[in-house]
């Protein structure tokens, strides 16, 4: 997506064949990710296994929207990347966005899903965002503990995105990317 944007803005001269090669590479990476994801689901959801509740939480439970967005988005990305007629710049950008959204959904599944099933016998960390109800005393207050990011975690995420944008803008300003008469 960045290469296509830089080409459109005139900062980068690159033949379309290189963009197509990068799109094919994106398609390969997405397919490998989907393959390993399917392997995880198969081993976890095997009949008689102990991970059936994890698979059901992903496919039909509270994390199902993230699961299906990832699977469908990554499959559509692979279709765009491997079909020659669909490898136009707007569809390649859309495929790149779908891949980013799919990987974000995978991270949400790992982070939030890991906190949905208790794996320890004692209580976890307590914050104002984990207490679900004080009406029935201390025992019931922590019974429905579900992870939710704190404002600090949202701030760190925003800071990382801002740092990436700053580095991109500084690179565009100070790196000699725009072709000049001297470069020809």
C-alpha positions in Angstrom: 0.0 0.0 0.0 2.8 2.4 0.8 4.6 1.6 -2.4 1.5 2.3 -4.4 0.9 5.5 -2.6 4.5 6.6 -3.1 4.3 5.8 -6.8 1.1 7.8 -7.1 2.6 10.8 -5.3 5.6 10.7 -7.6 8.1 9.8 -4.9 9.0 6.4 -6.3 9.6 5.0 -9.7 8.8 1.3 -9.7 7.6 -0.9 -12.4 4.2 -2.6 -11.9 5.8 -6.0 -12.1 7.5 -5.4 -8.7 4.1 -4.4 -7.1 2.7 -7.6 -8.5 5.5 -9.6 -7.0 4.9 -8.0 -3.6 1.2 -8.8 -3.9 2.0 -12.4 -4.7 4.3 -12.5 -1.6 1.5 -11.0 0.5 -0.8 -13.8 -0.8 1.7 -16.5 0.2 2.1 -15.0 3.7 -1.6 -14.9 4.2 -2.1 -18.5 3.0 0.7 -19.7 5.3 -1.0 -17.8 8.2 -4.3 -19.4 7.4 -2.7 -22.8 7.1 -1.2 -22.6 10.6 -4.4 -21.2 12.0 -6.3 -24.1 10.6 -3.8 -26.5 12.1 -4.3 -24.9 15.5 -8.0 -25.2 15.2 -7.9 -28.8 14.1 -5.6 -29.9 16.9 -7.6 -27.9 19.5 -11.0 -29.0 18.3 -10.2 -32.6 17.8 -13.0 -34.8 19.2 -12.1 -35.8 22.8 -9.5 -33.0 23.0 -9.4 -30.4 25.8 -9.6 -27.4 23.5 -13.1 -27.7 22.1 -14.3 -24.8 24.2 -11.6 -22.6 22.7 -12.7 -23.5 19.1 -16.3 -22.9 20.0 -15.4 -19.5 21.6 -13.6 -18.5 18.4 -16.1 -19.8 15.8 -19.5 -19.2 17.5 -18.7 -17.4 20.8 -17.8 -13.9 21.8 -14.7 -13.8 19.5 -16.6 -15.1 16.4 -16.7 -11.7 14.7 -13.0 -11.4 14.9 -12.5 -15.0 13.8 -14.7 -14.7 10.7 -13.3 -11.2 9.7 -9.8 -12.7 9.8 -10.7 -15.8 7.8 -12.8 -14.2 5.2 -10.5 -11.1 4.9 -7.4 -13.2 4.5 -9.1 -15.5 2.0 -10.2 -12.5 0.0 -6.7 -11.1 0.2 -5.3 -14.4 -1.2 -7.8 -14.4 -4.0 -6.9 -10.9 -5.1 -3.2 -11.6 -4.8 -3.3 -14.8 -6.9 -5.8 -13.8 -9.6 -4.1 -11.9 -12.4 -7.2 -10.0 -13.5 -7.8 -8.8 -9.9 -4.3 -7.5 -9.3 -5.1 -3.8 -10.0 -3.7 -1.2 -7.7 -7.0 -0.3 -6.0 -7.7 -4.0 -5.3 -4.1 -4.6 -4.1 -4.6 -1.7 -1.7 -7.9 -3.2 -0.5 -6.2 -6.6 -0.1 -3.4 -5.0 1.9 -6.0 -3.4 4.2 -7.9 -6.7 4.5 -4.6 -8.4 5.5 -3.9 -5.7 8.2 -7.4 -6.0 9.6 -7.1 -9.8 9.6 -3.9 -9.7 11.5 -5.3 -7.2 13.9 -8.3 -9.6 14.5 -5.8 -12.4 15.1 -4.1 -10.4 17.8 -7.4 -9.6 19.4 -8.2 -13.3 19.5 -4.9 -14.1 21.1 -5.0 -11.3 23.6 -8.6 -11.2 24.6 -9.2 -15.0 24.1 -6.3 -15.8 26.4 -8.1 -14.0 29.2 -11.5 -15.5 28.6 -10.7 -19.0 30.0 -9.1 -19.1 33.4 -5.9 -21.1 33.5 -5.0 -20.4 37.1 -6.8 -21.3 40.3 -6.3 -17.9 42.0 -7.6 -14.5 41.1 -5.9 -12.4 38.5 -4.9 -8.7 38.6 -7.6 -6.3 39.7 -8.3 -3.0 38.0 -11.5 -0.9 37.8 -12.1 -2.4 34.4 -12.2 -6.0 35.7 -14.7 -5.7 38.6 -18.1 -6.5 37.2 -20.4 -6.0 40.2 -20.1 -5.2 43.9 -23.7 -6.1 44.9 -23.1 -9.6 46.2 -19.8 -9.0 47.9 -16.2 -9.8 47.0 -16.9 -13.3 45.7 -19.4 -12.2 43.1 -17.5 -9.0 42.2 -14.7 -10.9 40.4 -16.8 -13.8 39.1 -17.3 -12.5 35.6 -13.8 -11.1 35.1 -13.2 -10.4 31.5 -10.1 -8.6 30.1 -10.6 -5.2 28.6 -7.7 -2.9 27.7 -7.1 0.0 30.1 -6.8 3.6 28.8 -3.0 3.3 29.3 -2.9 0.4 26.8 -5.0 2.3 24.3 -2.5 5.2 24.8 0.5 2.9 24.1 -1.2 1.6 21.0 -1.9 5.1 19.8 1.7 6.1 20.5 3.1 3.2 18.5 0.9 4.1 15.5 1.9 7.8 15.9 5.6 6.9 16.0 5.2 4.9 12.8 3.4 7.8 11.1 6.1 10.2 12.3 8.9 7.9 11.0 7.2 7.7 7.6 6.7 11.4 7.4 10.3 12.1 8.4 11.5 9.6 5.9 9.5 11.1 3.2 10.8 14.6 4.0 14.5 13.8 4.4 15.3 10.7 2.4 15.9 11.2 -1.4 13.0 9.2 -2.6 11.6 11.6 -5.3 13.4 11.2 -8.6 15.4 14.2 -9.7 17.1 15.1 -13.0 20.4 14.0 -11.5 19.1 10.5 -10.9 18.2 10.0 -14.6 
